Amino acid sequence: MKSKKIFATILLVALFTGNLFAQSANEINKKSMDAIEVGNMEMISTINIRDARGNNRVRKITTASKQFGNVTKMIIRFISPADVKGTALLVHDYEKKSDDMWIYMPALRKVRRIVSSEKSKNFMGSEFTNGDMSKPNLDNYNSTILGSVNYGGRNCWKIQSVGKTSAIQAEDGFSKRISYIEKSTYLCHKVEYYDLRGRLHRTQTISDYRRLKNGKYFAYKMVMENNKNGRKSEMIINNFQLGSNLSESAFAPAALNK
């Protein structure tokens, strides 16, 4: 009888501890996102798209982001080269529901909504996806701490996030992601994305974090590598400024072709 009570106590402790770890993982993810939540901003970036043979294509983009109530609105415009100049992507990022996304292609002279099934597609030929251009909704995932790991000399949590439903996983284009989050700063330095069959598909490394005047951090370099085909895309921030003078009308679908 006594042994049964001991076993029951151990089981309750194990279940309770597991629940605490799940809560801790969610809290770590939230703090990690908050650490880089810069608010209103504008920037100019370069995207280098390299294939497995080392051939390189260069894209130049401008980005503006501004918060209106509980919605963060972001617009990305391609300014070079000529074959993609004028292409624009608009994202309305909501806290509690799926994002809205639109794209304008100059050749078609038409603004088109990006449906959920397209969010896992490559962003303008890069290894980044359309979905990578917006923040993940943490409520869509079950997160757990896999352990601690030394990554690049930093003591990091290794956190696994799994889409709660098959529909969420299909929309994301991955079954799970594993994030390496530094314990002292909550900055994420690496993310591994696994395909719907559980195989490693893409690996993102985030570096050159710089602390801003508002106390937040911003990464000036992000690299996304396709582990299956050897392609790699690198985004480098050339110019960054806090704040934006753009009005809300500039973040409307009708403004994409202007």
Short mmCIF file of the C-alpha atoms (twelve columns), coordinates in Angstrom:
data_MODEL
# 
_entry.id   MODEL 
# 
loop_
_atom_site.group_PDB 
_atom_site.id 
_atom_site.type_symbol 
_atom_site.label_atom_id 
_atom_site.label_alt_id 
_atom_site.label_comp_id 
_atom_site.label_asym_id 
_atom_site.label_seq_id 
_atom_site.Cartn_x 
_atom_site.Cartn_y 
_atom_site.Cartn_z 
_atom_site.pdbx_PDB_model_num 
ATOM 1   C CA . MET A 1   0.000  0.000  0.000   1 
ATOM 2   C CA . LYS A 2   2.833  2.323  0.949   1 
ATOM 3   C CA . SER A 3   4.653  1.631  -2.319  1 
ATOM 4   C CA . LYS A 4   1.510  2.550  -4.277  1 
ATOM 5   C CA . LYS A 5   1.329  5.918  -2.486  1 
ATOM 6   C CA . ILE A 6   4.985  6.563  -3.221  1 
ATOM 7   C CA . PHE A 7   4.452  5.694  -6.889  1 
ATOM 8   C CA . ALA A 8   1.394  7.978  -7.063  1 
ATOM 9   C CA . THR A 9   3.391  10.813 -5.502  1 
ATOM 10  C CA . ILE A 10  6.241  10.341 -7.981  1 
ATOM 11  C CA . LEU A 11  3.756  10.307 -10.858 1 
ATOM 12  C CA . LEU A 12  2.112  13.536 -9.686  1 
ATOM 13  C CA . VAL A 13  5.499  15.215 -9.287  1 
ATOM 14  C CA . ALA A 14  6.509  14.094 -12.786 1 
ATOM 15  C CA . LEU A 15  3.279  15.383 -14.315 1 
ATOM 16  C CA . PHE A 16  3.498  18.663 -12.415 1 
ATOM 17  C CA . THR A 17  7.143  19.142 -13.380 1 
ATOM 18  C CA . GLY A 18  6.332  18.424 -17.024 1 
ATOM 19  C CA . ASN A 19  3.599  21.048 -16.932 1 
ATOM 20  C CA . LEU A 20  5.996  23.574 -15.433 1 
ATOM 21  C CA . PHE A 21  8.493  22.902 -18.221 1 
ATOM 22  C CA . ALA A 22  5.745  23.451 -20.821 1 
ATOM 23  C CA . GLN A 23  4.786  26.754 -19.195 1 
ATOM 24  C CA . SER A 24  8.437  27.776 -18.955 1 
ATOM 25  C CA . ALA A 25  8.971  27.071 -22.652 1 
ATOM 26  C CA . ASN A 26  6.007  29.255 -23.573 1 
ATOM 27  C CA . GLU A 27  7.246  32.025 -21.303 1 
ATOM 28  C CA . ILE A 28  10.749 31.838 -22.773 1 
ATOM 29  C CA . ASN A 29  9.326  32.097 -26.297 1 
ATOM 30  C CA . LYS A 30  7.278  35.138 -25.282 1 
ATOM 31  C CA . LYS A 31  10.275 36.850 -23.684 1 
ATOM 32  C CA . SER A 32  12.361 36.050 -26.751 1 
ATOM 33  C CA . MET A 33  9.814  37.724 -29.015 1 
ATOM 34  C CA . ASP A 34  9.509  40.694 -26.652 1 
ATOM 35  C CA . ALA A 35  13.298 41.207 -26.675 1 
ATOM 36  C CA . ILE A 36  13.172 42.013 -30.418 1 
ATOM 37  C CA . GLU A 37  9.790  43.784 -30.495 1 
ATOM 38  C CA . VAL A 38  11.179 47.093 -31.753 1 
ATOM 39  C CA . GLY A 39  7.850  48.726 -32.646 1 
ATOM 40  C CA . ASN A 40  7.713  51.277 -35.445 1 
ATOM 41  C CA . MET A 41  10.711 51.205 -37.778 1 
ATOM 42  C CA . GLU A 42  12.041 51.604 -41.324 1 
ATOM 43  C CA . MET A 43  15.057 49.900 -42.911 1 
ATOM 44  C CA . ILE A 44  16.917 49.055 -46.103 1 
ATOM 45  C CA . SER A 45  18.194 45.504 -46.587 1 
ATOM 46  C CA . THR A 46  20.110 43.351 -49.047 1 
ATOM 47  C CA . ILE A 47  19.130 39.748 -49.760 1 
ATOM 48  C CA . ASN A 48  21.796 37.478 -51.250 1 
ATOM 49  C CA . ILE A 49  20.331 34.319 -52.795 1 
ATOM 50  C CA . ARG A 50  22.939 31.602 -53.445 1 
ATOM 51  C CA . ASP A 51  22.415 28.234 -55.082 1 
ATOM 52  C CA . ALA A 52  24.391 25.068 -54.308 1 
ATOM 53  C CA . ARG A 53  26.986 25.974 -56.974 1 
ATOM 54  C CA . GLY A 54  27.692 29.367 -55.433 1 
ATOM 55  C CA . ASN A 55  25.826 31.466 -57.998 1 
ATOM 56  C CA . ASN A 56  24.506 34.611 -56.336 1 
ATOM 57  C CA . ARG A 57  21.515 36.856 -56.986 1 
ATOM 58  C CA . VAL A 58  21.116 40.133 -55.117 1 
ATOM 59  C CA . ARG A 59  17.875 41.814 -54.077 1 
ATOM 60  C CA . LYS A 60  17.534 45.231 -52.449 1 
ATOM 61  C CA . ILE A 61  14.433 45.948 -50.363 1 
ATOM 62  C CA . THR A 62  12.928 48.604 -48.123 1 
ATOM 63  C CA . THR A 63  10.801 47.700 -45.124 1 
ATOM 64  C CA . ALA A 64  8.506  49.803 -42.952 1 
ATOM 65  C CA . SER A 65  6.585  48.559 -39.929 1 
ATOM 66  C CA . LYS A 66  4.135  50.389 -37.699 1 
ATOM 67  C CA . GLN A 67  1.676  49.427 -34.995 1 
ATOM 68  C CA . PHE A 68  -1.953 50.495 -35.146 1 
ATOM 69  C CA . GLY A 69  -3.844 49.337 -32.067 1 
ATOM 70  C CA . ASN A 70  -3.277 45.588 -31.716 1 
ATOM 71  C CA . VAL A 71  -2.256 45.187 -35.354 1 
ATOM 72  C CA . THR A 72  1.310  45.494 -36.622 1 
ATOM 73  C CA . LYS A 73  1.390  46.442 -40.290 1 
ATOM 74  C CA . MET A 74  4.478  45.956 -42.439 1 
ATOM 75  C CA . ILE A 75  5.233  46.708 -46.061 1 
ATOM 76  C CA . ILE A 76  8.232  45.394 -48.011 1 
ATOM 77  C CA . ARG A 77  9.175  46.907 -51.377 1 
ATOM 78  C CA . PHE A 78  11.799 45.648 -53.824 1 
ATOM 79  C CA . ILE A 79  13.900 48.489 -55.236 1 
ATOM 80  C CA . SER A 80  16.394 46.443 -57.310 1 
ATOM 81  C CA . PRO A 81  17.234 44.753 -59.627 1 
ATOM 82  C CA . ALA A 82  14.991 45.875 -62.466 1 
ATOM 83  C CA . ASP A 83  13.221 42.529 -62.925 1 
ATOM 84  C CA . VAL A 84  11.718 42.652 -59.409 1 
ATOM 85  C CA . LYS A 85  11.623 46.411 -58.825 1 
ATOM 86  C CA . GLY A 86  8.190  47.551 -57.691 1 
ATOM 87  C CA . THR A 87  7.172  44.190 -56.241 1 
ATOM 88  C CA . ALA A 88  5.630  44.755 -52.816 1 
ATOM 89  C CA . LEU A 89  4.435  42.608 -49.925 1 
ATOM 90  C CA . LEU A 90  2.012  43.785 -47.245 1 
ATOM 91  C CA . VAL A 91  1.502  42.004 -43.924 1 
ATOM 92  C CA . HIS A 92  -1.132 42.725 -41.290 1 
ATOM 93  C CA . ASP A 93  0.073  40.880 -38.193 1 
ATOM 94  C CA . TYR A 94  -2.650 40.143 -35.626 1 
ATOM 95  C CA . GLU A 95  -2.159 38.946 -32.053 1 
ATOM 96  C CA . LYS A 96  -4.873 36.296 -31.892 1 
ATOM 97  C CA . LYS A 97  -5.606 35.252 -35.469 1 
ATOM 98  C CA . SER A 98  -3.873 34.386 -38.727 1 
ATOM 99  C CA . ASP A 99  -2.101 37.204 -40.531 1 
ATOM 100 C CA . ASP A 100 -3.387 38.810 -43.706 1 
ATOM 101 C CA . MET A 101 -0.890 39.101 -46.566 1 
ATOM 102 C CA . TRP A 102 -1.039 40.730 -50.008 1 
ATOM 103 C CA . ILE A 103 1.465  40.927 -52.850 1 
ATOM 104 C CA . TYR A 104 1.757  43.282 -55.799 1 
ATOM 105 C CA . MET A 105 3.540  42.117 -58.954 1 
ATOM 106 C CA . PRO A 106 4.270  44.949 -61.443 1 
ATOM 107 C CA . ALA A 107 4.087  42.596 -64.433 1 
ATOM 108 C CA . LEU A 108 0.500  41.695 -63.533 1 
ATOM 109 C CA . ARG A 109 -0.431 45.184 -62.307 1 
ATOM 110 C CA . LYS A 110 -2.608 43.551 -59.717 1 
ATOM 111 C CA . VAL A 111 -2.739 43.276 -55.932 1 
ATOM 112 C CA . ARG A 112 -3.390 39.693 -54.856 1 
ATOM 113 C CA . ARG A 113 -4.116 38.264 -51.428 1 
ATOM 114 C CA . ILE A 114 -1.778 35.487 -50.322 1 
ATOM 115 C CA . VAL A 115 -3.903 32.597 -49.066 1 
ATOM 116 C CA . SER A 116 -2.875 30.453 -46.113 1 
ATOM 117 C CA . SER A 117 -1.664 27.598 -48.329 1 
ATOM 118 C CA . GLU A 118 0.901  29.962 -49.918 1 
ATOM 119 C CA . LYS A 119 2.533  31.093 -46.680 1 
ATOM 120 C CA . SER A 120 4.968  28.184 -46.781 1 
ATOM 121 C CA . LYS A 121 6.114  29.082 -50.307 1 
ATOM 122 C CA . ASN A 122 9.471  30.729 -50.960 1 
ATOM 123 C CA . PHE A 123 9.602  34.495 -50.595 1 
ATOM 124 C CA . MET A 124 10.626 35.891 -53.993 1 
ATOM 125 C CA . GLY A 125 12.877 32.952 -54.839 1 
ATOM 126 C CA . SER A 126 14.765 32.976 -51.533 1 
ATOM 127 C CA . GLU A 127 14.932 30.268 -48.870 1 
ATOM 128 C CA . PHE A 128 12.842 32.464 -46.600 1 
ATOM 129 C CA . THR A 129 9.101  31.813 -46.864 1 
ATOM 130 C CA . ASN A 130 6.179  34.215 -47.018 1 
ATOM 131 C CA . GLY A 131 5.331  33.117 -43.482 1 
ATOM 132 C CA . ASP A 132 8.825  34.040 -42.274 1 
ATOM 133 C CA . MET A 133 7.965  37.664 -42.998 1 
ATOM 134 C CA . SER A 134 5.542  37.782 -40.053 1 
ATOM 135 C CA . LYS A 135 5.675  36.871 -36.370 1 
ATOM 136 C CA . PRO A 136 4.497  33.415 -35.286 1 
ATOM 137 C CA . ASN A 137 1.346  33.162 -33.175 1 
ATOM 138 C CA . LEU A 138 2.644  31.367 -30.088 1 
ATOM 139 C CA . ASP A 139 -0.853 30.122 -29.218 1 
ATOM 140 C CA . ASN A 140 -0.654 27.848 -32.275 1 
ATOM 141 C CA . TYR A 141 2.144  25.740 -30.781 1 
ATOM 142 C CA . ASN A 142 2.880  23.311 -27.986 1 
ATOM 143 C CA . SER A 143 6.365  24.167 -26.756 1 
ATOM 144 C CA . THR A 144 8.711  22.174 -24.551 1 
ATOM 145 C CA . ILE A 145 12.252 22.585 -23.278 1 
ATOM 146 C CA . LEU A 146 14.473 19.867 -24.736 1 
ATOM 147 C CA . GLY A 147 17.418 20.874 -22.580 1 
ATOM 148 C CA . SER A 148 20.369 23.250 -22.462 1 
ATOM 149 C CA . VAL A 149 23.099 23.515 -25.070 1 
ATOM 150 C CA . ASN A 150 26.213 25.568 -25.716 1 
ATOM 151 C CA . TYR A 151 25.789 27.266 -29.066 1 
ATOM 152 C CA . GLY A 152 28.519 29.602 -30.266 1 
ATOM 153 C CA . GLY A 153 29.833 29.968 -26.721 1 
ATOM 154 C CA . ARG A 154 26.390 30.928 -25.410 1 
ATOM 155 C CA . ASN A 155 24.361 29.022 -22.839 1 
ATOM 156 C CA . CYS A 156 21.050 28.437 -24.601 1 
ATOM 157 C CA . TRP A 157 17.723 26.762 -24.050 1 
ATOM 158 C CA . LYS A 158 16.814 24.304 -26.777 1 
ATOM 159 C CA . ILE A 159 13.073 24.692 -27.265 1 
ATOM 160 C CA . GLN A 160 10.823 22.618 -29.496 1 
ATOM 161 C CA . SER A 161 7.573  24.108 -30.830 1 
ATOM 162 C CA . VAL A 162 5.062  21.824 -32.551 1 
ATOM 163 C CA . GLY A 163 1.972  23.033 -34.399 1 
ATOM 164 C CA . LYS A 164 -1.132 22.047 -32.422 1 
ATOM 165 C CA . THR A 165 -3.004 20.767 -35.479 1 
ATOM 166 C CA . SER A 166 -2.126 19.247 -38.833 1 
ATOM 167 C CA . ALA A 167 -3.762 22.276 -40.489 1 
ATOM 168 C CA . ILE A 168 -1.374 24.647 -38.691 1 
ATOM 169 C CA . GLN A 169 1.595  22.490 -39.673 1 
ATOM 170 C CA . ALA A 170 0.465  22.375 -43.305 1 
ATOM 171 C CA . GLU A 171 0.045  26.163 -43.403 1 
ATOM 172 C CA . ASP A 172 3.492  26.683 -41.850 1 
ATOM 173 C CA . GLY A 173 5.115  24.097 -44.087 1 
ATOM 174 C CA . PHE A 174 6.895  22.494 -41.131 1 
ATOM 175 C CA . SER A 175 5.964  19.984 -38.432 1 
ATOM 176 C CA . LYS A 176 8.105  21.542 -35.726 1 
ATOM 177 C CA . ARG A 177 10.849 24.048 -35.110 1 
ATOM 178 C CA . ILE A 178 13.674 23.936 -32.600 1 
ATOM 179 C CA . SER A 179 14.951 27.281 -31.310 1 
ATOM 180 C CA . TYR A 180 18.233 28.041 -29.564 1 
ATOM 181 C CA . ILE A 181 17.512 30.909 -27.153 1 
ATOM 182 C CA . GLU A 182 20.268 32.509 -25.098 1 
ATOM 183 C CA . LYS A 183 19.490 32.366 -21.381 1 
ATOM 184 C CA . SER A 184 21.023 35.705 -20.409 1 
ATOM 185 C CA . THR A 185 19.351 37.837 -23.098 1 
ATOM 186 C CA . TYR A 186 16.455 35.723 -24.463 1 
ATOM 187 C CA . LEU A 187 17.836 36.310 -27.952 1 
ATOM 188 C CA . CYS A 188 17.302 33.522 -30.476 1 
ATOM 189 C CA . HIS A 189 20.461 32.583 -32.387 1 
ATOM 190 C CA . LYS A 190 19.375 29.548 -34.380 1 
ATOM 191 C CA . VAL A 191 16.149 27.899 -35.560 1 
ATOM 192 C CA . GLU A 192 15.791 24.468 -37.174 1 
ATOM 193 C CA . TYR A 193 12.683 23.772 -39.238 1 
ATOM 194 C CA . TYR A 194 11.566 20.170 -39.811 1 
ATOM 195 C CA . ASP A 195 9.337  19.186 -42.721 1 
ATOM 196 C CA . LEU A 196 5.987  17.432 -42.387 1 
ATOM 197 C CA . ARG A 197 7.789  14.064 -42.318 1 
ATOM 198 C CA . GLY A 198 10.022 15.141 -39.457 1 
ATOM 199 C CA . ARG A 199 13.187 15.650 -41.520 1 
ATOM 200 C CA . LEU A 200 15.426 18.693 -41.112 1 
ATOM 201 C CA . HIS A 201 14.525 21.065 -43.944 1 
ATOM 202 C CA . ARG A 202 15.847 24.557 -43.178 1 
ATOM 203 C CA . THR A 203 18.231 26.083 -40.669 1 
ATOM 204 C CA . GLN A 204 18.187 29.772 -39.795 1 
ATOM 205 C CA . THR A 205 21.034 31.531 -38.012 1 
ATOM 206 C CA . ILE A 206 20.534 35.003 -36.551 1 
ATOM 207 C CA . SER A 207 23.509 37.198 -35.669 1 
ATOM 208 C CA . ASP A 208 24.905 40.719 -35.303 1 
ATOM 209 C CA . TYR A 209 22.313 41.727 -32.719 1 
ATOM 210 C CA . ARG A 210 22.484 45.406 -31.836 1 
ATOM 211 C CA . ARG A 211 20.830 47.084 -28.883 1 
ATOM 212 C CA . LEU A 212 18.609 50.014 -29.813 1 
ATOM 213 C CA . LYS A 213 17.804 53.237 -27.972 1 
ATOM 214 C CA . ASN A 214 14.520 51.779 -26.724 1 
ATOM 215 C CA . GLY A 215 16.336 48.864 -25.063 1 
ATOM 216 C CA . LYS A 216 15.251 46.289 -27.625 1 
ATOM 217 C CA . TYR A 217 17.555 44.250 -29.856 1 
ATOM 218 C CA . PHE A 218 17.613 43.950 -33.630 1 
ATOM 219 C CA . ALA A 219 19.496 41.383 -35.726 1 
ATOM 220 C CA . TYR A 220 21.444 42.869 -38.631 1 
ATOM 221 C CA . LYS A 221 22.140 39.505 -40.253 1 
ATOM 222 C CA . MET A 222 19.919 36.468 -40.888 1 
ATOM 223 C CA . VAL A 223 20.851 33.409 -42.934 1 
ATOM 224 C CA . MET A 224 18.413 30.711 -44.036 1 
ATOM 225 C CA . GLU A 225 19.946 27.500 -45.385 1 
ATOM 226 C CA . ASN A 226 18.024 24.764 -47.164 1 
ATOM 227 C CA . ASN A 227 19.448 21.525 -45.780 1 
ATOM 228 C CA . LYS A 228 18.005 19.496 -48.650 1 
ATOM 229 C CA . ASN A 229 19.274 21.340 -51.725 1 
ATOM 230 C CA . GLY A 230 22.193 23.393 -50.381 1 
ATOM 231 C CA . ARG A 231 20.654 26.755 -51.287 1 
ATOM 232 C CA . LYS A 232 21.230 29.648 -48.915 1 
ATOM 233 C CA . SER A 233 19.722 33.114 -48.517 1 
ATOM 234 C CA . GLU A 234 21.314 35.889 -46.495 1 
ATOM 235 C CA . MET A 235 19.550 39.054 -45.348 1 
ATOM 236 C CA . ILE A 236 21.776 41.926 -44.242 1 
ATOM 237 C CA . ILE A 237 20.459 45.188 -42.804 1 
ATOM 238 C CA . ASN A 238 22.158 48.171 -44.457 1 
ATOM 239 C CA . ASN A 239 20.286 50.969 -42.730 1 
ATOM 240 C CA . PHE A 240 17.904 50.911 -39.774 1 
ATOM 241 C CA . GLN A 241 15.948 53.602 -37.963 1 
ATOM 242 C CA . LEU A 242 13.407 53.543 -35.185 1 
ATOM 243 C CA . GLY A 243 10.073 55.187 -35.941 1 
ATOM 244 C CA . SER A 244 8.122  55.742 -39.124 1 
ATOM 245 C CA . ASN A 245 6.308  58.790 -40.477 1 
ATOM 246 C CA . LEU A 246 4.060  56.735 -42.742 1 
ATOM 247 C CA . SER A 247 0.313  57.056 -42.211 1 
ATOM 248 C CA . GLU A 248 -1.989 54.049 -41.853 1 
ATOM 249 C CA . SER A 249 -3.201 54.501 -45.430 1 
ATOM 250 C CA . ALA A 250 0.319  53.589 -46.628 1 
ATOM 251 C CA . PHE A 251 -0.214 50.112 -45.182 1 
ATOM 252 C CA . ALA A 252 -3.397 49.373 -47.131 1 
ATOM 253 C CA . PRO A 253 -3.589 46.900 -50.054 1 
ATOM 254 C CA . ALA A 254 -4.597 49.753 -52.362 1 
ATOM 255 C CA . ALA A 255 -1.259 51.474 -51.664 1 
ATOM 256 C CA . LEU A 256 0.893  48.573 -52.840 1 
ATOM 257 C CA . ASN A 257 1.004  49.683 -56.473 1 
ATOM 258 C CA . LYS A 258 1.935  53.282 -55.672 1 
# 
